[in-house]
Amino acid sequence: MALLGLMYFLAPKNTKTTDNSTDTVATTSTDTAKPVTVTSGGTTSTTASKTTITIANGTFTPQILTIKKGTTVTWVNKDSVVRTIVADNLGPTSPPLKYGATYSYKFGNPGIYGYRFSTDQATRGTIIVQQP
């Protein structure tokens, strides 16, 4: 039985799993050259060197993002309202972004970075930066 389990984990696979009970979608690949993104309950983790956060309907998607040090995050405004991103402390602070505009920030230090809209204290996002 243990050998069967070991063979399962060693076999090449590229799977997509959906668990509707928790709205979880996980995409994995055994090819380590490709980025892996895992989303669970509104939190996204990625191994990509670049990733995107979408601004739409007055929210950030994903709201919580875990990345590796050195990753560049790009925010894309899909709202009809001009949006400005401001950091809680040190971190991303954008110019005003019209519909379709983007803002990118490269995270060089590990830590937890909170951000929000300049006009809305309640709409928040968090980026967790980890060592590679």
C-alpha positions in Angstrom: 0.0 0.0 0.0 2.8 2.4 0.9 4.5 1.6 -2.5 1.3 2.5 -4.3 1.1 5.8 -2.5 4.8 6.5 -3.4 4.1 5.7 -7.0 1.2 8.1 -7.0 3.3 11.0 -5.8 6.2 10.2 -8.2 3.9 10.0 -11.3 4.0 13.1 -13.4 0.7 15.0 -13.1 -0.8 18.3 -14.0 -4.1 18.6 -12.1 -6.8 21.1 -11.4 -8.9 20.5 -8.3 -12.1 22.2 -7.4 -13.8 21.9 -4.0 -17.1 23.6 -4.2 -17.7 23.3 -0.4 -15.0 25.8 0.3 -14.7 27.6 -3.1 -11.1 26.3 -3.4 -9.3 26.0 -6.7 -5.8 24.7 -6.7 -3.7 24.3 -9.8 -0.5 22.3 -9.5 2.2 21.0 -11.7 5.2 18.8 -11.2 7.2 20.9 -13.7 9.0 23.2 -11.3 9.9 25.6 -14.1 6.3 26.7 -14.3 4.8 29.1 -11.7 2.3 27.5 -9.2 -0.7 29.4 -8.0 -2.9 28.2 -5.2 -6.1 30.0 -4.2 -8.0 29.1 -1.0 -10.7 31.1 0.7 -9.7 34.4 -0.9 -6.0 33.9 -0.2 -3.7 33.4 -3.2 -0.1 32.1 -3.1 2.2 32.2 -6.1 5.7 31.2 -7.1 5.6 33.4 -10.2 8.1 36.4 -10.4 5.2 38.5 -11.6 1.5 38.5 -10.6 -1.6 40.6 -11.0 -4.2 42.0 -8.6 -7.5 43.2 -10.3 -9.4 46.1 -9.0 -13.1 45.6 -9.9 -16.4 46.4 -8.3 -14.6 48.3 -5.5 -12.5 45.3 -4.4 -9.1 43.8 -4.8 -8.8 40.3 -6.2 -7.2 38.5 -4.6 -7.5 40.4 -1.3 -4.6 38.4 0.3 -1.6 37.4 -1.7 1.5 35.5 -0.6 4.5 36.0 -2.8 8.3 35.4 -2.7 10.8 38.3 -2.2 11.6 39.9 -5.5 8.1 39.4 -7.0 6.6 42.2 -9.0 2.8 42.8 -8.4 0.8 44.7 -10.9 -2.6 46.2 -10.1 -5.0 46.6 -13.0 -8.0 48.9 -12.6 -11.1 47.4 -14.1 -13.4 49.9 -12.3 -15.0 52.9 -14.0 -13.9 54.9 -11.0 -10.4 56.3 -10.8 -8.6 54.4 -8.0 -5.4 55.3 -6.0 -3.7 52.6 -4.0 -2.0 53.7 -0.7 0.2 51.6 1.6 -0.5 51.4 5.3 3.2 51.9 6.0 6.0 51.4 3.5 4.9 49.7 0.3 2.9 50.3 -2.8 1.4 53.8 -3.4 0.1 54.4 -6.9 -0.8 57.4 -8.9 -4.5 57.8 -9.8 -5.4 54.8 -12.0 -8.1 55.3 -14.7 -10.0 52.4 -16.2 -7.5 50.0 -17.7 -4.4 51.6 -16.1 -1.8 49.6 -14.3 0.6 50.1 -11.4 3.5 47.8 -10.6 5.6 47.4 -7.4 8.5 45.0 -6.8 8.6 43.7 -3.3 12.2 43.5 -2.2 11.9 42.8 1.5 10.0 40.1 3.4 7.1 41.3 5.5 3.3 42.0 5.5 2.2 44.9 3.4 -1.3 46.3 3.9 -2.8 48.6 1.3 -6.2 50.2 0.5 -7.9 52.7 -1.7 -7.1 56.4 -0.9 -10.8 57.1 -0.7 -12.0 54.0 1.2 -10.5 52.9 4.5 -12.6 49.7 4.6 -11.5 48.1 1.2 -8.1 46.6 2.0 -5.6 44.2 0.6 -2.6 42.4 2.1 0.5 41.1 0.5 2.7 38.6 2.5 6.3 38.6 1.2 8.4 35.5 2.1 12.0 34.6 1.6 12.6 32.6 -1.7 
